[in-house]
Structure formats: C-alpha cells, structure tokens
Amino acid sequence: MRALTVAPGQAGSLQLTDLPEPEPGPDEVLVEGLALGVCGTDREIADGLYGWAPLGRDRLVLGHESLGRVLRAPDGGDLAPGDLVVGIVRRPDPVPCGACAHGEFDMCRNGGYVERGIKQVDGYGSERWVVEADYAVRLDHGLAEVGVLMEPTTVVAKAWDQLRRVGERAWFEPRTAVVTGAGPIGLLAAMIGVQQGLEVHVLDRVTDGVKPELVRDLGATYHHEGLEALVEHVTPDVVIEATGVGSLVLGAIGATASYGITCLTGVSPAGRRLQVDAGALNRELVLENDAVIGSVNANHGHYRLAAQALAQADEEWLRRLVTRTVPLDRYAEAFEAQDDDVKVVVDLTS
C-alpha cells in the first residue's frame, strides 16, 4: 500500500513509500484511509524542523488529521465495518505521569507521550491504517465530507474547555471573544464561540476572499486593521490566539477586560525578539486578575466535545473550510501554501 513518509530532520525527504499491508492486533481496528488534513506541524516535519521517527527506524508515516472507514473491528466492540472514524493523536507515556494516569495525556508532565504522525509512532497518512479500538472515535455518517476537520476541532474544543475551567475560579459569564487568526484553528474556535452565544470578533491580515466570508457567514465580525484598532472598539472577556505571532501574543494578553483570559494555541517560532515592558504587563495581569494559558493537543473528552460541535455546525460552512483537496499521488501540492488556503486535504483514495 502507499503511504506518505518522511525522514524527520531531513528537509526534502517527503515521499510516497510502498509499505506492507497493516495487520490489526486483537484489540485494534483496520481502517481504510479516506482523507488526511495537512497543517503547519506537518509542513514543519516535511521541512526537517520537527518530528521523531519510530525507535529503530529512519522514516515516519506522516499525518495526524485523519478520516477513515472501518474495514475490520474486534468482535463485541462498539465499532463495525463501514463506520466512519478518526484516530486520536496522542498516547500516554508508559510510566505514566499523574495526568496520563488520569486519562489527561494531553497534559503530560514528563514528556514521555508519543503522537501518531509526529513523535515516534506512524501516522494516518496511508491507504490503510490500524488504531487501537479505544483510540478510534466514531463519527456520524453525515460528516463524511468534513470529518477530517475533527482533529483541529479538538484543539479548540480543548481551548474553550480550558477557558471555562479557568474562568470558573469565580463568577464567569463571558460575552465577547476575540480570535486572532482566521486559519482552520481560528475559524473553528470562532465557530464554537458563536455556538456558545458569544459576540465573536476574528482578526486576520487578508482584506477579502474566503476567510472574511466564512467569518461573516458564522455570524461573527471580521477585522483586518490590526489588534490595536480592534480593541479600541471591543474589549474581549476572552481571547483565543491562533497565530503564534509574537506581537499578537503580547497584544492579546493586554487586550482583555478585567478578569480576562487569554488562551494561546499558536506556536511561535524561536529567535524573534520584541521589546516588552515586562513591568507594565505584570502590573496589568495582577491588578486585573487576568490569566494566560497555553493549550495543545486533546484527550478523549475533547474529541467528544469536538464531535458535538461539528454535529451542531452548518455542514455547508464546514465544507467551505476545505479549500483544496489533493490526490495522494500529487501530495507535494498539499505542502505548498497558497494565498487562499484554509484547510488543505489529501485524498487517500486517489
């Protein structure tokens, strides 16, 4: 079978590789791969900047944003042939740490976790793959065209869950949210904010095209004039930062109302320096009871929250998030960013 593989740490090593057909173990599900989402992490791995191959091997099967259809499942389980599924990305460390032992492996404290398609375990970028039955999440058949959005939705489902938990340290009734970045993470974060009845504002650089249209069709408000201009008119109770741009990260932290919360989901590149008045920032955080949290990855509970969010969403709007679908034999095109891209998907069946 064909699989999309890479030698982590080696730029230009991405290729289609012929691999043996996978054989599921007694507690594993055999899945026909349907689609694979491509994100910034995948591009970093392909560029040799990130990623770890399985122990004793040089190459890693890429891909963590999965969608597939069950071919074979363990007898007596919850899954059956024909079911639409996605695979959870992270696995707890074998020690385990306290968080992993309580099923919160997304919060692993010792770094001993592994991740499908990223760290030491093959991903879902192949025509067939296997996954432990406990780490396969069934989707409604109505999500066949958009189920590949499940994994990025889990990231923001967790972000909103963490915001709620932090907010409930005291009275918490947020009304206004700002999302910085109108990529897949930002747009899905905005979608969940609207589903919660919040007034949502989304900031991005582009002035026209699909991103502003998607924001407006959600019932949110789109901005492109910069964060300083936005917060002259909007004082958010919560901010979800989804760009990783250093200046936006710092601006978002200082933009919230008193007792505001900023959740950082974008990963910033190292080496960029900004001059910061650390004293003023500290003073504001303390005197206003503000909170800043980071959020990455997701556990089983976040996958359930994401499935609920997708089920509630307008399916046509979700389909429009997938702006390009590339056949597997033309995989390289999926790793070449284009101006109008939101979510790029590799079709594993072609």
C-alpha positions as CSV (number, residue, x, y, z in Angstrom):
1,M,0.0,0.0,0.0
2,R,1.0,3.6,-0.5
3,A,2.0,5.8,2.5
4,L,3.2,9.3,2.9
5,T,6.5,9.1,4.7
6,V,9.3,11.4,5.8
7,A,12.8,11.2,7.4
8,P,12.4,13.6,10.4
9,G,15.2,16.1,10.5
10,Q,15.9,15.8,6.8
11,A,14.4,18.6,4.6
12,G,13.1,17.3,1.2
13,S,12.6,13.7,2.4
14,L,8.8,13.6,2.0
15,Q,7.8,10.9,-0.4
16,L,5.3,8.1,-1.2
17,T,6.5,4.8,0.0
18,D,5.2,1.3,-0.6
19,L,4.7,-0.4,2.7
20,P,3.3,-3.8,3.7
21,E,-0.4,-4.0,4.5
22,P,-1.0,-3.4,8.2
23,E,-2.3,-6.4,10.3
24,P,-4.5,-5.4,13.2
25,G,-4.0,-6.9,16.6
26,P,-6.8,-8.4,18.7
27,D,-7.8,-5.0,20.1
28,E,-7.2,-3.0,17.0
29,V,-9.3,-1.7,14.2
30,L,-8.3,-1.9,10.5
31,V,-9.3,1.3,8.7
32,E,-9.4,2.4,5.0
33,G,-7.8,5.8,4.9
34,L,-10.1,8.4,3.3
35,A,-8.6,11.8,3.9
36,L,-5.7,13.4,5.6
37,G,-5.6,17.1,6.7
38,V,-2.3,19.0,6.3
39,C,-1.4,21.6,8.9
40,G,1.6,23.7,9.9
41,T,3.1,20.9,12.0
42,D,3.1,18.6,9.0
43,R,4.9,21.2,7.0
44,E,7.5,21.7,9.7
45,I,8.1,17.9,9.8
46,A,8.4,17.9,6.0
47,D,10.9,20.8,6.2
48,G,13.0,18.8,8.6
49,L,12.3,21.1,11.6
50,Y,10.4,18.8,13.8
51,G,9.3,15.2,14.3
52,W,10.7,11.9,15.5
53,A,10.7,8.5,13.7
54,P,9.7,5.3,15.5
55,L,12.5,3.8,17.5
56,G,14.9,1.8,15.3
57,R,13.6,3.4,12.1
58,D,14.6,6.3,9.8
59,R,11.2,7.1,8.4
60,L,7.9,8.1,9.9
61,V,4.4,7.8,8.2
62,L,3.2,11.4,8.4
63,G,-0.3,12.6,9.3
64,H,-2.3,13.2,12.4
65,E,-5.6,14.8,11.0
66,S,-7.3,11.6,10.0
67,L,-10.5,10.3,8.5
68,G,-11.2,6.7,7.6
69,R,-13.8,3.9,7.3
70,V,-13.6,0.7,9.4
71,L,-12.8,-2.4,7.4
72,R,-12.4,-4.8,10.4
73,A,-13.1,-4.4,14.1
74,P,-12.8,-6.6,17.2
75,D,-15.9,-8.7,17.9
76,G,-18.2,-7.4,20.6
77,G,-16.9,-3.8,20.4
78,D,-18.6,-0.5,19.6
79,L,-17.3,-0.3,16.1
80,A,-18.3,-2.2,13.0
81,P,-17.3,-2.3,9.3
82,G,-18.5,0.7,7.5
83,D,-18.3,3.1,10.5
84,L,-16.6,6.4,9.9
85,V,-13.8,7.1,12.3
86,V,-10.9,9.3,13.2
87,G,-7.9,8.3,15.2
88,I,-6.8,10.1,18.4
89,V,-3.3,11.5,18.0
90,R,-1.5,11.3,21.4
91,R,-0.9,8.3,23.6
92,P,0.0,8.4,27.3
93,D,3.6,7.8,28.4
94,P,4.2,4.2,29.6
95,V,5.4,5.3,33.1
96,P,2.8,7.1,33.4
97,C,2.8,10.6,34.9
98,G,-0.1,11.6,37.0
99,A,-2.0,13.4,34.2
100,C,-1.6,10.5,31.8
101,A,-2.7,8.0,34.6
102,H,-6.0,10.0,34.8
103,G,-6.7,10.0,31.1
104,E,-5.4,13.5,30.6
105,F,-2.4,12.6,28.4
106,D,-2.8,15.9,26.6
107,M,-1.4,17.5,29.8
108,C,1.5,15.0,30.1
109,R,4.0,16.3,32.7
110,N,7.2,14.4,31.8
111,G,7.2,14.4,28.0
112,G,7.0,10.7,27.7
113,Y,4.0,10.7,25.4
114,V,4.1,9.7,21.8
115,E,2.0,11.1,18.9
116,R,0.7,9.5,15.7
117,G,2.4,11.0,12.7
118,I,4.6,13.3,14.9
119,K,6.5,11.6,17.6
120,Q,7.7,8.0,17.4
121,V,4.5,6.4,16.1
122,D,3.4,6.2,12.5
123,G,0.6,8.5,11.5
124,Y,-2.5,8.1,9.4
125,G,-1.2,9.1,6.0
126,S,-1.6,5.7,4.4
127,E,-4.2,3.9,2.3
128,R,-4.9,1.6,5.3
129,W,-4.0,2.0,8.9
130,V,-4.7,0.4,12.2
131,V,-5.7,2.0,15.5
132,E,-6.5,0.7,19.0
133,A,-10.2,0.4,19.3
134,D,-10.1,2.7,22.4
135,Y,-8.5,5.4,20.3
136,A,-10.9,5.3,17.4
137,V,-13.6,7.9,17.5
138,R,-16.8,7.2,15.6
139,L,-18.4,10.0,13.6
140,D,-21.9,10.4,12.2
141,H,-22.1,9.3,8.6
142,G,-23.4,12.7,7.7
143,L,-19.9,14.1,8.4
144,A,-18.2,12.0,5.7
145,E,-17.2,15.1,3.7
146,V,-16.0,17.1,6.7
147,G,-14.9,14.6,9.3
148,V,-11.2,15.3,8.5
149,L,-11.8,18.6,10.5
150,M,-12.2,16.6,13.7
151,E,-8.7,16.8,15.0
152,P,-8.3,20.6,14.6
153,T,-11.7,21.0,16.2
154,T,-10.5,19.0,19.2
155,V,-7.7,21.6,19.7
156,V,-10.2,24.4,20.0
157,A,-12.7,22.3,21.9
158,K,-10.0,21.9,24.5
159,A,-9.1,25.6,24.4
160,W,-12.7,26.5,25.2
161,D,-12.9,23.8,27.9
162,Q,-9.8,25.2,29.5
163,L,-11.1,28.8,29.3
164,R,-14.3,27.7,31.1
165,R,-12.4,25.9,33.8
166,V,-10.1,28.9,34.5
167,G,-13.0,31.3,34.3
168,E,-15.0,29.4,36.9
169,R,-12.4,30.1,39.6
170,A,-15.0,32.9,40.2
171,W,-18.2,34.2,38.6
172,F,-17.8,33.8,34.9
173,E,-20.2,34.9,32.2
174,P,-18.2,35.9,29.1
175,R,-20.0,37.8,26.5
176,T,-17.3,38.9,24.0
177,A,-14.5,36.9,22.4
178,V,-11.7,37.8,20.1
179,V,-9.9,35.2,17.9
180,T,-6.7,36.2,16.3
181,G,-6.0,34.3,13.1
182,A,-8.5,33.0,10.5
183,G,-6.9,29.7,9.7
184,P,-8.6,26.4,10.5
185,I,-7.9,26.7,14.2
186,G,-9.1,30.3,14.4
187,L,-12.2,29.7,12.3
188,L,-13.2,26.6,14.3
189,A,-12.6,28.5,17.5
190,A,-14.9,31.2,16.3
191,M,-17.5,28.6,15.3
192,I,-17.6,27.2,18.9
193,G,-17.7,30.7,20.4
194,V,-20.7,31.5,18.2
195,Q,-22.3,28.2,19.2
196,Q,-22.0,29.3,22.9
197,G,-23.8,32.5,22.1
198,L,-20.8,34.9,22.4
199,E,-20.2,38.0,20.4
200,V,-17.2,36.9,18.4
201,H,-14.6,39.0,16.6
202,V,-12.0,37.5,14.3
203,L,-8.8,39.3,13.3
204,D,-6.6,38.3,10.3
205,R,-4.5,40.1,7.7
206,V,-6.4,39.5,4.5
207,T,-8.9,42.1,3.4
208,D,-11.2,39.9,1.1
209,G,-11.7,36.4,-0.1
210,V,-12.9,33.2,1.6
211,K,-11.7,34.0,5.2
212,P,-13.8,37.2,5.7
213,E,-16.8,35.5,4.1
214,L,-16.5,32.4,6.4
215,V,-16.4,34.7,9.4
216,R,-19.4,36.7,8.4
217,D,-21.4,33.6,7.5
218,L,-20.8,32.4,11.0
219,G,-22.5,35.5,12.4
220,A,-19.1,36.8,13.7
221,T,-17.4,40.1,12.8
222,Y,-14.2,40.1,10.7
223,H,-11.4,42.6,11.3
224,H,-8.2,43.2,9.3
225,E,-7.0,46.6,10.6
226,G,-4.8,45.3,13.4
227,L,-5.3,44.4,17.0
228,E,-4.8,47.9,18.4
229,A,-7.6,49.2,16.2
230,L,-9.9,46.3,17.0
231,V,-9.6,46.8,20.8
232,E,-10.4,50.5,20.5
233,H,-14.0,49.3,19.9
234,V,-14.1,45.8,21.5
235,T,-13.0,44.8,25.0
236,P,-13.0,41.0,25.0
237,D,-13.7,38.8,28.0
238,V,-11.7,36.0,26.4
239,V,-9.1,35.8,23.6
240,I,-8.0,32.8,21.7
241,E,-4.7,33.5,20.0
242,A,-4.2,31.2,17.0
243,T,-1.3,32.7,15.0
244,G,1.8,32.4,17.2
245,V,2.9,35.9,16.0
246,G,4.8,37.4,18.9
247,S,3.4,40.9,18.7
248,L,-0.2,39.5,18.6
249,V,0.5,37.2,21.5
250,L,1.6,40.1,23.7
251,G,-1.1,42.4,22.4
252,A,-3.8,39.7,23.1
253,I,-2.6,39.3,26.7
254,G,-3.1,43.0,27.3
255,A,-6.4,43.4,25.4
256,T,-8.8,41.7,27.7
257,A,-11.2,43.2,30.1
258,S,-10.6,42.8,33.8
259,Y,-10.6,39.2,34.9
260,G,-10.0,38.3,31.3
261,I,-8.4,35.1,30.0
262,T,-6.1,34.6,27.0
263,C,-5.6,31.1,25.6
264,L,-2.6,30.7,23.4
265,T,-2.9,27.9,20.7
266,G,-0.5,29.2,18.1
267,V,3.2,28.0,18.4
268,S,5.6,30.9,17.9
269,P,8.9,30.4,16.1
270,A,12.0,30.9,18.2
271,G,14.6,33.7,17.6
272,R,12.3,36.7,17.1
273,R,12.9,39.4,19.7
274,L,10.4,42.0,20.8
275,Q,10.9,44.8,23.3
276,V,8.4,44.4,26.1
277,D,7.6,46.5,29.2
278,A,7.5,43.4,31.4
279,G,6.7,45.5,34.5
280,A,3.6,47.1,32.9
281,L,2.5,43.7,31.7
282,N,2.9,42.2,35.1
283,R,1.1,45.1,36.7
284,E,-1.9,44.7,34.4
285,L,-2.1,40.9,34.9
286,V,-2.0,41.2,38.6
287,L,-4.3,44.2,39.1
288,E,-6.9,42.9,36.7
289,N,-6.8,39.3,37.9
290,D,-6.1,38.3,34.3
291,A,-5.0,34.8,33.3
292,V,-2.9,33.5,30.4
293,I,-2.9,29.8,29.5
294,G,-1.4,27.6,26.8
295,S,-3.3,24.8,25.2
296,V,-2.2,22.0,22.8
297,N,-3.4,18.5,21.8
298,A,-6.6,16.8,23.1
299,N,-7.8,13.8,25.1
300,H,-10.8,11.6,24.7
301,G,-13.2,14.1,26.3
302,H,-12.1,16.8,23.8
303,Y,-12.8,14.5,20.9
304,R,-16.4,14.0,22.2
305,L,-16.8,17.8,22.6
306,A,-15.4,18.3,19.0
307,A,-17.9,15.7,17.6
308,Q,-20.7,17.6,19.3
309,A,-19.5,20.9,17.8
310,L,-19.2,19.5,14.3
311,A,-22.7,17.9,14.6
312,Q,-24.2,21.3,15.5
313,A,-22.4,23.2,12.8
314,D,-23.7,24.1,9.3
315,E,-22.3,21.3,7.1
316,E,-22.0,23.6,4.1
317,W,-20.0,26.1,6.1
318,L,-17.7,23.2,7.2
319,R,-17.2,22.0,3.6
320,R,-16.1,25.5,2.7
321,L,-13.2,25.3,5.2
322,V,-11.7,22.6,3.0
323,T,-10.4,24.9,0.2
324,R,-8.2,22.4,-1.6
325,T,-8.3,18.6,-1.9
326,V,-5.2,17.0,-3.5
327,P,-4.9,13.4,-4.7
328,L,-2.4,11.2,-2.9
329,D,-0.2,10.9,-5.9
330,R,0.1,14.7,-6.0
331,Y,0.8,15.0,-2.3
332,A,3.6,17.6,-2.8
333,E,1.0,20.2,-3.8
334,A,-0.6,20.0,-0.4
335,F,2.6,21.2,1.2
336,E,2.9,24.3,-1.0
337,A,0.9,27.0,0.7
338,Q,-1.4,29.2,-1.4
339,D,-2.9,32.6,-0.5
340,D,-6.5,31.4,-0.3
341,D,-5.8,28.2,1.6
342,V,-7.8,27.5,4.8
343,K,-7.6,23.7,5.1
344,V,-5.8,21.6,2.6
345,V,-6.7,17.8,2.5
346,V,-5.0,14.9,0.8
347,D,-7.4,12.4,-0.7
348,L,-6.0,9.0,0.3
349,T,-8.3,7.1,-2.1
350,S,-7.0,8.6,-5.3
